[in-house]
Amino acid sequence: MDDFSHTDHQFMQRALELAALAEGKGEVPVGAVLVKDDKIIAEGFNQPILNHDPSAHAEIIALRQAGNKLQNYRLVDTTLYVTLEPCAMCAMALVHARVSRVVFATSDPRTGAAGSVLNILQQNEFNHQCQLESGLMHQEASEQLKTFFKNKRFKLKS
């Protein structure tokens, strides 16, 4: 068994459901859930193709939604659950928002900015560092992404 709590699993399960929504719309299956006081305050899934917006990653959508809901650009004492390791853009946004904890399911060896390629979330030179945990429901998230890209390659060959 892992070191994650039952509620951690519930929130990551919701992020996986959001990732499936993204996949159903032709987007890379990434979902994000932002939690404060053990309650979901914002959700997002990848939408850059749908929105014609390169910044419309799951994490950014959740941050925007939370900022509007809390009427504050600082999202202290929050945890972000995301199915894929954040990229540099998303990681820096999480630092600027002062998100306390980031939990991601599977790493991104090409563009991951939470330890794989860079670790922006815990850069000592910045005025905020996020607590970082990885591997929660790794298998499920990894399979979801692998299947998506396998199907996409198959469609391109057909």
Number of C-alpha atoms within 10 A of each C-alpha: 3 7 9 14 9 8 11 17 14 11 23 25 21 19 30 27 18 24 28 22 19 21 20 12 14 15 19 23 29 29 31 32 30 27 23 17 9 12 12 16 18 22 25 26 30 28 23 15 14 12 10 9 10 10 15 19 24 29 32 21 22 23 27 16 17 24 17 12 12 12 10 12 15 17 22 13 12 22 24 27 30 33 37 28 26 31 22 18 14 24 25 17 17 26 21 17 19 19 26 20 20 22 27 24 23 23 22 17 12 9 15 21 23 27 18 15 15 16 19 24 28 19 14 10 8 12 10 17 20 20 13 17 15 20 19 23 19 17 11 14 28 18 11 19 20 12 13 19 13 10 12 12 11 10 9 7 7 5
